[in-house]
Each structure stands twice: as C-alpha cells, then as structure tokens.
Amino acid sequence: PPPVLAPAPPPTSPAQGTSVYRVAAVGDSLTDPKSHGGAYLAYVAARCPESSCENFAKGGTMVNQIRKRLELEVLPEPPDTRPRYTHLVVFGGVNDVLSDETAKRTPRLVQRDLRAMYERAHSRGIRVVALTMSPWGGFTKEWNPNRHAATLAINRWIREQARDGTVDHVVDSWALLSCG
C-alpha cells in the first residue's frame, strides 16, 4: 500500500512574485506511482498547485538506467520543444546497492552516474534536488553489512554534493525515515 502522509496544508493564493516551478522527477519505485511510489511528489503538487511536476521514474531501475532515461526522455540533445524544467528531482540508488553482486554496482559507479545527472541538469540551467537513499526498512532478507555500508557511503557523498555546490538542495530521506 502507498505510504500514509499527513494531509498537505491548504494551498494559499499565490502571492505577487510567487514563482511557478516546472519539475522533472527521475528515480526508481520510490518515485514511480505505478510502483506505489511518488507520494512525496503528490504532496508537493497539492501544496504548490501553480507549479507542475512531470514524473519519469520507473520501478526497478538502477542509477545508470535512470541516467539513460534522463538523457533520452527529460533532457535530450539537442534541446527539443519540450517545456523547460526549472528543477530536477533525483531519487535512486537502492536497486544498485541490491545489485552489488549481480550487476557489480559499487558506490563509486552510483556516484559517477548521479554526478553525471546533476551536471547535465546544471548545464541546462536546471536546479537539482537530490534525495539520499532511504533506510532499508523491512528488507531484512536483502540487508547485509556491506550493503548497509554502501548505502551510508552513497548518502554521505550525496550530502557532500550540496556543500560542494554540485546540487542545489539535498533532501535527506534517510534522516526523515530512519528510526535512529
């Protein structure tokens, strides 16, 4: 079932000078509404009805696959007539960590693909909102110390990207969803 969220505060009338944003979201099942993800984007849409969000997420994808979707569907070369986005939301990595043995996905490879997406968006003048990987929750069968360490390393790296200016904002889903 989809996660239960507190209701969005009622929207206020857009004040003079309020910005309208066009957001593109990429990610895995945590963002893909077809996989019962993306509730956080529905919350944003309810809170900011004057803005828009286009969701390009697909459940089960690894960051290298998300990167390819970004290139082909969100920011193709040369720029086409699609609406220009003001922001890109990037939320992925758990499938990479789960594929550490089968697809040989390492934190270094995940970071390389994330950085390429961040830089690509910035090259188009798009602000980047990066989400850290969420806690493992009920996935006790798949959890092991190596995957936990990889998750923590990737999350530490994502948080550093905000300090370095590689991303404009970081939403720390680990801190928001972890029970300690």
C-alpha positions as CSV (number, residue, x, y, z in Angstrom):
1,P,0.0,0.0,0.0
2,P,1.1,3.6,-0.6
3,P,2.7,5.4,2.4
4,V,0.3,7.4,4.6
5,L,1.2,11.0,4.7
6,A,-0.2,13.9,6.7
7,P,-2.5,16.0,4.5
8,A,-0.9,18.8,2.7
9,P,-1.6,22.2,4.2
10,P,-4.2,24.0,2.2
11,P,-2.7,26.0,-0.6
12,T,-2.6,29.7,-0.2
13,S,-3.3,32.0,-3.1
14,P,-0.1,32.7,-5.0
15,A,1.3,35.9,-3.7
16,Q,2.6,38.5,-6.0
17,G,6.1,37.5,-7.0
18,T,5.5,33.8,-6.2
19,S,7.5,31.6,-8.5
20,V,6.0,28.8,-10.6
21,Y,8.2,25.8,-11.0
22,R,8.4,23.1,-13.6
23,V,9.8,20.0,-12.0
24,A,11.0,16.8,-13.6
25,A,11.5,13.8,-11.3
26,V,13.6,10.7,-12.1
27,G,14.1,7.7,-9.9
28,D,13.1,4.1,-9.1
29,S,10.0,2.6,-7.5
30,L,10.2,5.1,-4.6
31,T,9.2,7.8,-7.1
32,D,7.2,5.8,-9.6
33,P,3.5,6.0,-8.9
34,K,2.9,2.8,-10.9
35,S,5.0,1.0,-8.2
36,H,3.1,2.8,-5.4
37,G,5.9,5.4,-5.0
38,G,5.9,9.1,-5.6
39,A,3.6,10.1,-2.7
40,Y,6.1,12.9,-1.8
41,L,5.5,14.4,-5.3
42,A,1.7,14.3,-4.8
43,Y,2.2,16.2,-1.6
44,V,4.3,18.8,-3.4
45,A,1.7,19.1,-6.1
46,A,-1.1,19.6,-3.6
47,R,0.9,22.2,-1.7
48,C,2.0,24.0,-4.9
49,P,-0.8,23.8,-7.4
50,E,0.5,26.6,-9.5
51,S,3.7,24.6,-10.3
52,S,3.9,21.3,-12.2
53,C,5.8,18.1,-11.9
54,E,6.4,15.5,-14.6
55,N,7.4,12.1,-13.3
56,F,9.8,10.0,-15.4
57,A,10.5,7.4,-12.7
58,K,10.4,3.7,-13.3
59,G,10.4,1.0,-10.7
60,G,13.3,-1.4,-10.5
61,T,15.8,0.8,-12.3
62,M,19.4,1.3,-11.2
63,V,21.0,4.8,-11.4
64,N,22.8,4.1,-14.7
65,Q,19.3,3.3,-16.2
66,I,17.8,6.4,-14.6
67,R,20.7,8.4,-16.2
68,K,19.8,7.0,-19.6
69,R,16.1,7.9,-19.2
70,L,17.2,11.4,-18.2
71,E,19.2,11.7,-21.4
72,L,16.6,10.2,-23.7
73,E,13.3,11.5,-22.2
74,V,14.0,14.5,-20.0
75,L,17.0,16.3,-21.5
76,P,17.6,15.0,-25.0
77,E,20.2,16.6,-27.2
78,P,19.7,18.9,-29.0
79,P,17.1,20.6,-26.8
80,D,13.7,19.9,-28.4
81,T,10.4,21.8,-28.0
82,R,9.5,20.2,-24.7
83,P,8.8,22.6,-21.8
84,R,12.0,23.7,-20.0
85,Y,12.2,22.4,-16.4
86,T,13.3,24.6,-13.6
87,H,14.1,21.7,-11.2
88,L,15.2,18.1,-11.4
89,V,14.5,15.7,-8.5
90,V,16.8,12.7,-8.4
91,F,16.0,9.8,-6.1
92,G,17.7,6.4,-6.7
93,G,20.4,4.0,-5.7
94,V,18.7,1.3,-3.7
95,N,18.5,-1.1,-6.7
96,D,22.2,-0.5,-7.4
97,V,23.1,-1.5,-3.8
98,L,20.8,-4.6,-4.1
99,S,22.7,-5.4,-7.4
100,D,26.1,-5.2,-5.8
101,E,26.9,-8.9,-6.6
102,T,24.8,-9.5,-9.8
103,A,25.5,-6.2,-11.7
104,K,28.7,-5.3,-9.8
105,R,27.2,-1.9,-8.9
106,T,29.6,-0.1,-6.5
107,P,29.2,3.2,-4.6
108,R,31.8,4.7,-7.0
109,L,29.7,3.7,-10.0
110,V,26.5,5.1,-8.4
111,Q,28.2,8.3,-7.5
112,R,29.6,8.6,-11.1
113,D,26.1,8.3,-12.6
114,L,24.5,10.6,-10.1
115,R,27.2,13.3,-10.7
116,A,26.6,13.0,-14.5
117,M,22.9,13.6,-14.0
118,Y,23.5,16.5,-11.7
119,E,26.0,18.1,-14.1
120,R,23.7,17.5,-17.1
121,A,20.8,19.3,-15.4
122,H,23.0,22.2,-14.3
123,S,24.4,22.6,-17.9
124,R,20.8,23.3,-18.9
125,G,20.3,25.8,-16.1
126,I,18.1,23.4,-14.0
127,R,18.4,23.4,-10.3
128,V,19.0,19.9,-8.8
129,V,17.2,18.4,-5.7
130,A,19.0,15.2,-4.7
131,L,17.4,12.7,-2.3
132,T,19.6,10.4,-0.2
133,M,18.8,6.7,-0.3
134,S,16.1,5.7,2.2
135,P,16.6,3.3,5.1
136,W,16.2,-0.4,4.3
137,G,13.0,-0.8,6.4
138,G,11.5,-4.2,6.1
139,F,14.1,-5.5,3.6
140,T,15.8,-7.7,6.2
141,K,16.4,-10.6,3.8
142,E,18.4,-8.3,1.4
143,W,20.2,-6.3,4.1
144,N,23.8,-7.2,4.9
145,P,26.6,-5.2,6.5
146,N,28.2,-4.5,3.0
147,R,25.0,-3.1,1.6
148,H,24.4,-1.0,4.7
149,A,27.9,0.4,4.4
150,A,27.4,1.2,0.7
151,T,24.1,2.9,1.5
152,L,25.8,5.1,4.1
153,A,28.7,5.9,1.8
154,I,26.4,7.0,-1.0
155,N,24.3,9.1,1.3
156,R,27.3,10.8,2.8
157,W,28.5,11.6,-0.7
158,I,25.1,13.0,-1.8
159,R,25.0,15.3,1.3
160,E,28.6,16.5,0.4
161,Q,27.3,17.5,-3.1
162,A,25.2,20.2,-1.6
163,R,28.2,21.6,0.4
164,D,30.2,21.5,-2.8
165,G,27.5,23.1,-5.0
166,T,27.1,20.1,-7.3
167,V,23.4,20.0,-6.3
168,D,21.2,22.9,-5.1
169,H,19.3,21.1,-2.4
170,V,19.5,17.7,-0.6
171,V,16.5,16.1,1.0
172,D,17.9,13.5,3.5
173,S,15.3,10.7,3.2
174,W,17.5,8.6,5.5
175,A,17.2,11.1,8.3
176,L,13.5,11.6,7.6
177,L,12.6,7.9,7.6
178,S,15.1,6.4,9.9
179,C,14.2,5.5,13.5
180,G,17.7,6.1,14.6
